[in-house]
Each structure stands twice: as C-alpha cells, then as structure tokens.
Amino acid sequence: MGLFDKILKIAKVAYNEATKPESFVKGEEFEEYVRKYIFPSDRYELIHRTHSYNDNKGDYIGSTLYPDFLFRCKETGKKFYVEAKFRSGYYDEFDDEYGDIKWTYSKQLKRYQEINNQTPVFLCLGLGGKAKDPEKIYIIPMKRLKYIELYDSFLIDYEFYRKKPVFSGYLWKI
C-alpha cells in the first residue's frame, strides 16, 4: 500500500468517525463500559458482539439484529445475551425527574423476547451521567420486560452497582 492509499484510508476513517450520529457514539461508549466493568473478560468470554455503525454503514450485517453481546460465563459455562442501552434521563414533557424511559421499540422488544426463548437475554441499562460513566446501572432479565417504556417504580428492583462486575449467580436470581 502506497503513501497516498494510506492517507486516503486514514481520511476515510476520520470522516466516518466525524459523521457518526451522536446516538451511536453514546451507544458504543456504553457498550465499552458494560464490557469493561459489568461483564469483564476475566469472568465472561465474549462469543459474539454486534457490528459497529461503520461496519453496517456500507453493507448491513444481519447478526446486528441480535442483542449487543453473547457471553459465556467462565464459572458456569452458561451462555446469555446482553443488550446495552444508555439513556441520559427520563422523558416527560412536564417533569424530567419522573417520566419514563423508552429503551427500545416494539419490533426489537418482540425479537429479543423470541431470542430469550432459546438463550437468556438481559438488558443492561445505563441512566444519567455520561455513557462512559453512567450515574445508575440496571440489569433486567428479558422475561420481565413487557413494555418499551420503563418507569422508576419498575427499575428500582433491578438497580446494580456502578463499575462492579456482576456475578453469574446474581443473573439467575433476578
């Protein structure tokens, strides 16, 4: 590869990063948080990870329809999916503190529920702060998720520690 080709490649990468929608940037940042702190490599083997925005930009990869991660617990050998979602806060046109959180859309919820029939799926929700360092973390089994909106009164039962790895025994008890 010649110098000119290398410069073009670097420019293309820079352009792709600069034009990536903010929602995808936050999503990728939160996914990194989830992998580093909640499901770290010393406890969980990463079997599958959905493709990035830039990977899908040119030629959409069908496996992107699956949850973000497929892990195998190194302790138990159990496989499970994790969908990582970050939301900056609650939504309510009158009250920002006590609204709801729309974590997905109906078609995706149905798809994840179908996947959950074969392999357990968990939602790891980051709320508030920054995607790189959310104020709150929630881990919710897909079997408990019936709606695309979540309320504080529901979430309270699934709050998890920030920057702490989840033990596999905890996952199967919630």
KEMIPA-501589 format. One record per residue (C-alpha): residue number from 1; residue in three letters; chain; x, y, z. Coordinates in nm, 2 decimals, padded with zeros to 4 digits, always signed. Example, Ala and Ser with C-alpha at 12.3 -4.5 7.8 and 13.67 -1.06 7.14 Angstrom:
(1,"Ala","A",(+01.23,-00.45,+00.78)),
(2,"Ser","A",(+01.37,-00.11,+00.71)),
This chain:
(1,"Met","A",(+00.00,+00.00,+00.00)),
(2,"Gly","A",(+00.15,+00.33,-00.11)),
(3,"Leu","A",(+00.16,+00.65,+00.10)),
(4,"Phe","A",(-00.13,+00.81,-00.09)),
(5,"Asp","A",(-00.35,+00.50,-00.02)),
(6,"Lys","A",(-00.26,+00.51,+00.35)),
(7,"Ile","A",(-00.36,+00.88,+00.36)),
(8,"Leu","A",(-00.69,+00.81,+00.19)),
(9,"Lys","A",(-00.76,+00.52,+00.44)),
(10,"Ile","A",(-00.69,+00.74,+00.74)),
(11,"Ala","A",(-00.90,+01.02,+00.59)),
(12,"Lys","A",(-01.19,+00.78,+00.54)),
(13,"Val","A",(-01.17,+00.65,+00.90)),
(14,"Ala","A",(-01.16,+01.01,+01.03)),
(15,"Tyr","A",(-01.46,+01.11,+00.81)),
(16,"Asn","A",(-01.66,+00.81,+00.93)),
(17,"Glu","A",(-01.59,+00.89,+01.30)),
(18,"Ala","A",(-01.67,+01.26,+01.25)),
(19,"Thr","A",(-02.00,+01.19,+01.08)),
(20,"Lys","A",(-02.12,+00.91,+01.31)),
(21,"Pro","A",(-02.46,+01.01,+01.47)),
(22,"Glu","A",(-02.43,+01.10,+01.84)),
(23,"Ser","A",(-02.66,+00.83,+01.95)),
(24,"Phe","A",(-02.43,+00.57,+01.80)),
(25,"Val","A",(-02.13,+00.72,+01.97)),
(26,"Lys","A",(-02.30,+00.71,+02.31)),
(27,"Gly","A",(-02.42,+00.35,+02.24)),
(28,"Glu","A",(-02.06,+00.24,+02.16)),
(29,"Glu","A",(-01.93,+00.42,+02.47)),
(30,"Phe","A",(-02.18,+00.25,+02.69)),
(31,"Glu","A",(-02.11,-00.09,+02.54)),
(32,"Glu","A",(-01.74,-00.04,+02.62)),
(33,"Tyr","A",(-01.84,+00.04,+02.98)),
(34,"Val","A",(-02.06,-00.27,+03.01)),
(35,"Arg","A",(-01.78,-00.49,+02.88)),
(36,"Lys","A",(-01.51,-00.34,+03.09)),
(37,"Tyr","A",(-01.69,-00.31,+03.42)),
(38,"Ile","A",(-02.01,-00.52,+03.43)),
(39,"Phe","A",(-01.92,-00.82,+03.22)),
(40,"Pro","A",(-01.53,-00.82,+03.23)),
(41,"Ser","A",(-01.32,-01.06,+03.03)),
(42,"Asp","A",(-01.18,-01.23,+03.34)),
(43,"Arg","A",(-01.53,-01.36,+03.42)),
(44,"Tyr","A",(-01.71,-01.37,+03.09)),
(45,"Glu","A",(-01.59,-01.50,+02.75)),
(46,"Leu","A",(-01.72,-01.28,+02.46)),
(47,"Ile","A",(-01.87,-01.51,+02.20)),
(48,"His","A",(-02.04,-01.25,+01.98)),
(49,"Arg","A",(-02.07,-00.88,+01.96)),
(50,"Thr","A",(-02.29,-00.69,+01.72)),
(51,"His","A",(-02.12,-00.49,+01.45)),
(52,"Ser","A",(-02.05,-00.12,+01.47)),
(53,"Tyr","A",(-02.22,+00.17,+01.30)),
(54,"Asn","A",(-01.94,+00.20,+01.04)),
(55,"Asp","A",(-01.94,-00.18,+00.97)),
(56,"Asn","A",(-02.31,-00.16,+00.89)),
(57,"Lys","A",(-02.30,+00.16,+00.70)),
(58,"Gly","A",(-02.18,+00.01,+00.38)),
(59,"Asp","A",(-02.33,-00.34,+00.39)),
(60,"Tyr","A",(-02.58,-00.41,+00.67)),
(61,"Ile","A",(-02.48,-00.73,+00.87)),
(62,"Gly","A",(-02.79,-00.93,+00.96)),
(63,"Ser","A",(-02.65,-01.05,+01.30)),
(64,"Thr","A",(-02.67,-00.69,+01.41)),
(65,"Leu","A",(-03.04,-00.77,+01.49)),
(66,"Tyr","A",(-02.92,-00.98,+01.79)),
(67,"Pro","A",(-02.85,-00.82,+02.13)),
(68,"Asp","A",(-02.52,-00.64,+02.16)),
(69,"Phe","A",(-02.32,-00.92,+02.33)),
(70,"Leu","A",(-02.33,-01.30,+02.37)),
(71,"Phe","A",(-02.13,-01.41,+02.67)),
(72,"Arg","A",(-02.03,-01.74,+02.82)),
(73,"Cys","A",(-01.98,-01.74,+03.20)),
(74,"Lys","A",(-01.63,-01.88,+03.27)),
(75,"Glu","A",(-01.75,-02.01,+03.61)),
(76,"Thr","A",(-02.07,-02.19,+03.50)),
(77,"Gly","A",(-02.04,-02.23,+03.12)),
(78,"Lys","A",(-02.39,-02.07,+03.08)),
(79,"Lys","A",(-02.44,-01.86,+02.77)),
(80,"Phe","A",(-02.66,-01.55,+02.76)),
(81,"Tyr","A",(-02.71,-01.23,+02.57)),
(82,"Val","A",(-02.68,-00.87,+02.69)),
(83,"Glu","A",(-02.84,-00.57,+02.53)),
(84,"Ala","A",(-02.67,-00.25,+02.64)),
(85,"Lys","A",(-02.88,+00.07,+02.63)),
(86,"Phe","A",(-02.78,+00.41,+02.76)),
(87,"Arg","A",(-03.04,+00.69,+02.83)),
(88,"Ser","A",(-02.94,+01.03,+02.96)),
(89,"Gly","A",(-03.26,+01.06,+03.16)),
(90,"Tyr","A",(-03.63,+01.02,+03.20)),
(91,"Tyr","A",(-03.87,+01.17,+02.95)),
(92,"Asp","A",(-04.17,+01.36,+03.05)),
(93,"Glu","A",(-04.27,+01.69,+02.88)),
(94,"Phe","A",(-04.37,+01.83,+03.22)),
(95,"Asp","A",(-04.14,+01.66,+03.47)),
(96,"Asp","A",(-03.79,+01.54,+03.38)),
(97,"Glu","A",(-03.74,+01.35,+03.70)),
(98,"Tyr","A",(-04.04,+01.12,+03.70)),
(99,"Gly","A",(-04.12,+01.04,+03.34)),
(100,"Asp","A",(-04.05,+00.72,+03.16)),
(101,"Ile","A",(-03.75,+00.57,+02.97)),
(102,"Lys","A",(-03.82,+00.44,+02.62)),
(103,"Trp","A",(-03.55,+00.18,+02.60)),
(104,"Thr","A",(-03.64,+00.02,+02.26)),
(105,"Tyr","A",(-03.92,+00.00,+02.00)),
(106,"Ser","A",(-04.19,-00.27,+01.97)),
(107,"Lys","A",(-04.03,-00.48,+01.69)),
(108,"Gln","A",(-03.70,-00.50,+01.87)),
(109,"Leu","A",(-03.86,-00.60,+02.20)),
(110,"Lys","A",(-04.05,-00.88,+02.03)),
(111,"Arg","A",(-03.73,-01.00,+01.86)),
(112,"Tyr","A",(-03.54,-01.01,+02.19)),
(113,"Gln","A",(-03.83,-01.19,+02.36)),
(114,"Glu","A",(-03.81,-01.46,+02.09)),
(115,"Ile","A",(-03.43,-01.49,+02.13)),
(116,"Asn","A",(-03.49,-01.52,+02.51)),
(117,"Asn","A",(-03.70,-01.83,+02.44)),
(118,"Gln","A",(-03.38,-02.00,+02.33)),
(119,"Thr","A",(-03.10,-01.82,+02.52)),
(120,"Pro","A",(-03.15,-01.58,+02.81)),
(121,"Val","A",(-03.13,-01.21,+02.73)),
(122,"Phe","A",(-03.06,-00.94,+02.98)),
(123,"Leu","A",(-03.10,-00.56,+02.94)),
(124,"Cys","A",(-02.81,-00.36,+03.09)),
(125,"Leu","A",(-02.94,-00.01,+03.11)),
(126,"Gly","A",(-02.72,+00.29,+03.20)),
(127,"Leu","A",(-02.91,+00.60,+03.31)),
(128,"Gly","A",(-02.79,+00.96,+03.36)),
(129,"Gly","A",(-02.44,+01.10,+03.36)),
(130,"Lys","A",(-02.24,+01.01,+03.06)),
(131,"Ala","A",(-02.24,+00.69,+02.85)),
(132,"Lys","A",(-01.88,+00.63,+02.96)),
(133,"Asp","A",(-01.97,+00.67,+03.32)),
(134,"Pro","A",(-02.35,+00.64,+03.39)),
(135,"Glu","A",(-02.50,+00.75,+03.72)),
(136,"Lys","A",(-02.71,+00.43,+03.76)),
(137,"Ile","A",(-02.69,+00.08,+03.62)),
(138,"Tyr","A",(-02.98,-00.16,+03.59)),
(139,"Ile","A",(-02.97,-00.53,+03.49)),
(140,"Ile","A",(-03.31,-00.67,+03.39)),
(141,"Pro","A",(-03.40,-01.01,+03.26)),
(142,"Met","A",(-03.59,-01.00,+02.93)),
(143,"Lys","A",(-03.86,-01.22,+03.08)),
(144,"Arg","A",(-03.95,-00.93,+03.30)),
(145,"Leu","A",(-03.97,-00.67,+03.01)),
(146,"Lys","A",(-04.32,-00.64,+02.87)),
(147,"Tyr","A",(-04.31,-00.28,+02.75)),
(148,"Ile","A",(-04.09,-00.05,+02.56)),
(149,"Glu","A",(-04.11,+00.21,+02.84)),
(150,"Leu","A",(-03.97,+00.17,+03.18)),
(151,"Tyr","A",(-04.06,+00.36,+03.50)),
(152,"Asp","A",(-03.86,+00.43,+03.81)),
(153,"Ser","A",(-04.10,+00.22,+04.02)),
(154,"Phe","A",(-04.01,-00.08,+03.80)),
(155,"Leu","A",(-03.64,-00.01,+03.77)),
(156,"Ile","A",(-03.58,+00.01,+04.14)),
(157,"Asp","A",(-03.58,-00.37,+04.18)),
(158,"Tyr","A",(-03.30,-00.41,+03.92)),
(159,"Glu","A",(-03.05,-00.14,+04.02)),
(160,"Phe","A",(-02.70,-00.27,+04.01)),
(161,"Tyr","A",(-02.36,-00.13,+04.13)),
(162,"Arg","A",(-02.16,+00.10,+03.92)),
(163,"Lys","A",(-01.83,-00.02,+03.79)),
(164,"Lys","A",(-01.87,-00.36,+03.96)),
(165,"Pro","A",(-01.87,-00.70,+03.78)),
(166,"Val","A",(-02.19,-00.90,+03.80)),
(167,"Phe","A",(-02.16,-01.24,+03.95)),
(168,"Ser","A",(-02.33,-01.51,+03.74)),
(169,"Gly","A",(-02.54,-01.63,+04.05)),
(170,"Tyr","A",(-02.69,-01.28,+04.06)),
(171,"Leu","A",(-02.81,-01.30,+03.70)),
(172,"Trp","A",(-03.00,-01.62,+03.75)),
(173,"Lys","A",(-03.17,-01.50,+04.07)),
(174,"Ile","A",(-03.32,-01.17,+03.93)),
